[in-house]
Amino acid sequence: MDLEPSEEQAMLRDMVRRFLERRQDMASMGRGPISNEDWWALADLGLFAFLLSERAGGTGGRSQDAAIVAEELGRAMAITPLAESVLLCAALIGRCGTAEQIAQWVQPVVQGEAILAYAAGDGLRHEGASLHGQAHIVRYGMDASAFVIALPERQGAVLMSAEAAGLSRTPVRLADGTIAAELRFDSVAVEALDVTAADLDAAITDAELATIAEMVGTMTTLYGQTVEYVQQRRQFGAPIGSFQVVQHRVARLFVILEQARSMMLKAALVDDGDRARAVTAAKAYVADAALRLAQDATQLHGGIGVTDELPIGRGHRRLLVLSHLFGGALAARARLAA
């Protein structure tokens, strides 16, 4: 297994990194969702089209490419709807939707003009062409122009306009400052999506891989910030990084980070048939490892680590959200056990 990115992938990584470096700094990173202007600029670069299939109007980028992009977004703590809107919803419609559905919903996403949100709920009832019930904590649900909604036990999915009659949305603020939505469906008209459980699982797997890569990117930034801080912060006349107990804790952070990166790379590079299990295994480790690293990084910064003055506290809160998406580590371990 070749762990080094190809020349094209290195160019992709460098392009995204340079873009974010020009638009992010330590004072602003992780303070809130990426601006509309920056999101449009990423679309203008052709990034979203690159990550989608040819049927969806893209160029057929692979899961490894999406992981590279997501890791760079995590390094810059750029909060975006890449995983849900592009890699899950748009990709699923592009794979299984009709030509009309692709033109109406996917093309605006490719151009950066619209966001799609993913929702699921055990209490949903699909009767004919109507949907009843609720979905909780739908990320980007207040900004979405449409929703891809997984039916209970992933027995298919439906597509719903955000303007549909009978849909109500209530905003919910998450730990990282982003706004999610509580959705209530009261006989809401929906469109059928010709998807199987396998189609839905594959799309969710790609979104989970991107989430894992974003966590690894954020962990990298928190680790680098911590190393820099302990080298500069002085106590008892010496940098605290010269104390053996601090060195041991920082070394442990390095091990956690490298193990997380190894799990992410394995999940990104395995054959398609093995990817779902590898992603689940990576999620089971990385979701917990990210919080362990963030907690130690915060503690090593002392009181300033929990403030908004440094990226540490913002990154910690970001990892709290990312680590719980799609069920978090506990759900991943349950899937592996099953």
C-alpha positions in Angstrom: 0.0 0.0 0.0 1.5 3.3 -1.1 0.9 5.9 1.6 2.4 8.8 -0.4 0.0 11.0 -2.4 0.4 11.0 -6.1 1.7 14.0 -7.9 -1.9 15.1 -8.7 -3.1 14.5 -5.1 -0.1 16.6 -3.8 -1.1 19.4 -6.2 -4.7 19.2 -4.9 -3.6 19.3 -1.3 -1.3 22.3 -1.9 -4.0 24.1 -3.8 -6.5 23.8 -1.0 -3.9 24.6 1.7 -2.8 27.8 -0.1 -6.4 28.8 -0.6 -7.2 28.5 3.1 -3.9 30.1 4.2 -4.8 33.2 2.3 -8.3 33.4 3.9 -7.7 32.0 7.4 -5.6 33.1 10.3 -5.2 32.0 14.0 -7.6 34.7 15.1 -10.4 33.6 12.8 -10.0 29.9 12.2 -12.8 27.8 13.7 -14.9 30.7 14.8 -17.9 29.8 12.5 -18.9 28.4 9.2 -16.8 29.4 6.2 -18.1 32.5 4.5 -20.4 32.3 1.4 -17.7 34.1 -0.6 -15.1 31.5 0.3 -17.5 28.6 -0.4 -18.2 30.1 -3.8 -14.5 30.5 -4.5 -13.9 26.8 -3.7 -16.7 26.0 -6.2 -15.0 28.3 -8.8 -11.8 26.3 -8.4 -13.8 23.3 -9.6 -13.3 21.5 -6.3 -16.8 20.2 -5.9 -17.1 19.1 -9.5 -13.8 17.3 -9.1 -15.1 15.2 -6.2 -18.4 14.1 -7.9 -19.0 11.5 -10.5 -19.3 12.2 -14.2 -23.1 11.5 -14.0 -23.4 14.2 -11.4 -21.6 16.7 -13.6 -18.2 16.1 -12.1 -14.9 14.5 -13.1 -14.9 11.4 -10.9 -12.6 12.2 -8.0 -12.0 9.3 -5.6 -12.5 8.8 -1.9 -8.8 9.4 -1.3 -9.1 12.8 -3.0 -12.0 13.8 -0.8 -10.0 12.7 2.3 -7.1 14.9 1.2 -9.4 17.9 0.8 -11.2 17.2 4.1 -7.9 16.9 6.0 -6.8 20.3 4.8 -10.1 21.9 5.8 -9.6 20.3 9.2 -6.1 21.8 9.5 -7.5 25.3 8.9 -10.5 24.5 11.0 -12.6 25.7 8.1 -16.2 24.6 8.9 -17.9 23.6 5.7 -20.8 21.3 4.6 -18.4 19.3 2.4 -19.2 15.9 3.9 -23.0 16.1 4.0 -23.8 18.4 1.1 -21.3 17.3 -1.5 -20.0 13.8 -0.6 -23.2 12.4 0.7 -26.3 14.2 -0.6 -25.1 15.5 -4.0 -23.1 12.3 -4.7 -26.1 10.1 -3.8 -28.5 12.1 -6.1 -25.8 12.0 -8.8 -25.5 8.3 -8.5 -29.2 7.3 -8.2 -31.3 10.4 -9.1 -33.0 11.2 -12.4 -31.6 13.7 -14.8 -34.1 16.2 -13.7 -33.2 15.8 -10.0 -29.5 16.1 -10.8 -30.1 19.3 -12.8 -32.3 20.8 -10.1 -30.4 19.9 -7.0 -26.8 18.8 -7.8 -25.7 21.4 -10.3 -26.3 24.3 -7.8 -24.2 22.4 -5.3 -21.4 22.0 -7.8 -21.5 25.8 -8.4 -21.5 26.6 -4.7 -25.0 28.2 -4.9 -26.9 25.7 -2.8 -26.4 23.4 0.2 -28.1 20.0 0.7 -28.6 18.5 4.1 -28.9 14.9 5.2 -31.5 13.8 7.7 -32.5 10.5 9.3 -34.9 9.5 12.1 -36.2 6.3 13.5 -39.7 7.8 13.9 -40.3 8.8 10.3 -43.3 7.4 8.4 -43.3 7.4 4.7 -46.9 7.0 3.4 -47.3 7.3 -0.4 -45.6 10.5 -1.4 -45.8 12.1 2.0 -43.5 12.0 5.0 -44.4 12.3 8.7 -42.3 12.5 11.9 -39.2 14.3 13.1 -35.5 14.4 12.5 -33.1 15.8 15.1 -29.8 17.7 14.8 -29.7 18.1 11.0 -26.5 19.9 10.3 -26.9 22.8 7.9 -30.6 22.2 8.0 -31.4 25.9 8.4 -29.4 26.8 5.3 -30.3 23.8 3.1 -32.4 24.2 -0.1 -33.3 20.5 0.0 -32.9 17.4 2.1 -32.0 13.9 1.4 -33.8 11.9 4.1 -33.0 8.3 4.9 -36.0 6.2 5.8 -35.9 4.0 8.9 -33.3 1.2 8.8 -32.0 2.8 5.6 -34.8 1.2 3.6 -34.4 3.8 0.8 -34.3 7.6 0.8 -36.5 10.5 -0.3 -35.7 14.0 -1.5 -37.5 17.0 -0.1 -37.5 20.7 -1.0 -36.8 23.0 2.0 -39.8 25.0 0.8 -42.2 22.1 0.9 -45.5 22.7 2.8 -45.8 21.0 6.1 -42.0 21.2 6.9 -41.0 23.2 10.0 -37.4 24.0 11.0 -36.2 25.0 14.5 -32.6 26.2 14.9 -30.2 24.5 17.3 -26.8 25.8 18.1 -24.0 23.2 18.3 -20.9 23.3 20.4 -18.7 24.6 17.5 -21.0 27.5 16.9 -22.7 26.1 13.8 -26.5 26.1 13.5 -28.3 22.8 13.0 -32.0 22.2 12.7 -34.7 20.2 14.2 -37.1 19.1 11.4 -40.8 18.3 11.8 -42.7 16.7 8.9 -46.4 17.0 8.8 -47.6 15.2 5.6 -44.8 16.8 3.6 -44.6 15.9 -0.1 -41.4 14.1 -1.1 -39.7 12.7 -4.2 -38.6 9.2 -4.3 -34.9 8.4 -4.8 -34.2 5.1 -6.5 -31.6 4.1 -3.9 -30.8 0.8 -2.2 -29.5 0.3 1.3 -26.1 -0.4 -0.3 -26.2 2.9 -2.2 -27.0 4.8 1.0 -24.3 3.0 3.0 -21.7 3.8 0.3 -22.5 7.5 0.4 -22.5 7.6 4.2 -19.1 5.8 4.2 -17.6 8.5 2.0 -19.0 11.2 4.2 -17.7 9.4 7.3 -14.2 9.1 5.8 -14.2 12.8 5.1 -15.2 13.5 8.7 -12.4 11.3 10.0 -9.9 13.1 7.7 -11.2 16.5 9.0 -10.7 15.3 12.6 -7.1 14.2 11.8 -6.4 17.6 10.2 -7.8 19.5 13.3 -5.8 17.2 15.6 -2.6 18.1 13.6 -3.2 21.8 14.2 -3.9 21.3 17.9 -0.8 19.2 18.3 1.3 21.8 16.5 -0.1 24.6 18.6 0.6 22.7 21.8 4.2 21.9 20.9 4.8 25.6 20.1 3.1 26.7 23.3 5.1 24.5 25.7 8.3 25.7 24.1 7.4 29.3 24.8 5.5 29.2 28.1 7.9 29.7 30.9 7.5 28.6 34.5 10.1 28.4 37.3 12.5 30.1 35.0 12.3 27.6 32.2 10.0 26.6 29.3 7.5 24.1 30.5 8.4 21.9 27.5 11.7 21.2 29.3 9.9 19.4 32.1 9.9 15.7 31.7 6.2 15.2 32.6 5.2 17.7 29.9 7.5 16.0 27.4 5.9 12.7 28.1 2.4 14.1 27.6 3.3 15.8 24.4 4.9 12.5 23.2 1.7 10.7 23.9 -0.2 13.3 21.8 2.2 12.6 18.9 1.5 8.8 19.2 -2.3 9.4 19.3 -2.1 11.7 16.2 0.0 9.3 14.2 -2.2 6.3 15.0 -5.2 8.3 14.0 -3.6 9.3 10.7 -2.6 5.7 10.0 -6.2 4.5 10.5 -7.5 7.3 8.3 -5.0 6.5 5.5 -5.8 2.8 5.7 -9.5 3.5 5.3 -8.9 5.9 2.4 -6.5 3.6 0.5 -8.1 0.1 0.8 -10.1 -1.4 -2.0 -13.7 -0.3 -2.4 -15.0 -3.6 -1.2 -13.2 -3.3 2.1 -13.7 0.4 2.7 -16.8 0.4 4.7 -15.3 -1.8 7.4 -12.0 0.1 7.4 -13.8 3.4 7.7 -15.9 2.0 10.6 -12.7 0.8 12.4 -11.0 4.2 11.8 -14.1 6.0 13.2 -14.1 3.8 16.3 -10.5 4.9 17.1 -10.3 8.4 15.7 -13.5 9.7 17.3 -12.2 8.9 20.8 -8.5 9.7 20.0 -9.5 13.2 18.8 -11.2 14.0 22.1 -8.2 12.6 24.1 -5.8 14.8 22.2 -8.0 17.9 22.4 -8.5 17.4 26.2 -4.7 17.1 26.8 -3.9 20.0 24.5 -6.4 22.2 26.3 -5.0 21.2 29.7 -1.4 21.8 28.6 -2.4 25.4 27.7 -3.9 26.0 31.1 -6.7 28.5 31.5 -6.1 30.2 28.2 -6.9 26.8 26.5 -10.6 27.1 27.2 -11.0 30.6 25.9 -11.5 31.9 22.3 -8.2 33.7 22.3 -6.3 30.7 20.9 -7.5 28.1 18.4 -7.2 25.3 21.0 -10.6 25.9 22.6 -12.3 26.3 19.2 -10.6 23.2 17.8 -11.7 21.2 20.9 -15.3 22.2 20.4 -15.1 21.4 16.7 -13.8 17.9 17.5 -16.7 17.5 20.0 -19.1 17.9 17.1 -17.2 15.9 14.5 -16.6 13.0 16.8 -20.4 12.5 17.3 -21.5 12.6 13.7 -23.1 9.5 12.2 -23.3 7.9 15.7 -19.7 8.5 16.9 -17.2 5.9 18.2 -19.8 3.9 20.2 -22.0 3.3 17.1 -18.9 2.4 15.1 -17.8 -0.2 17.7 -21.3 -1.6 17.7 -21.2 -2.0 13.9 -17.8 -3.7 14.1 -19.1 -6.1 16.8 -22.1 -7.0 14.7 
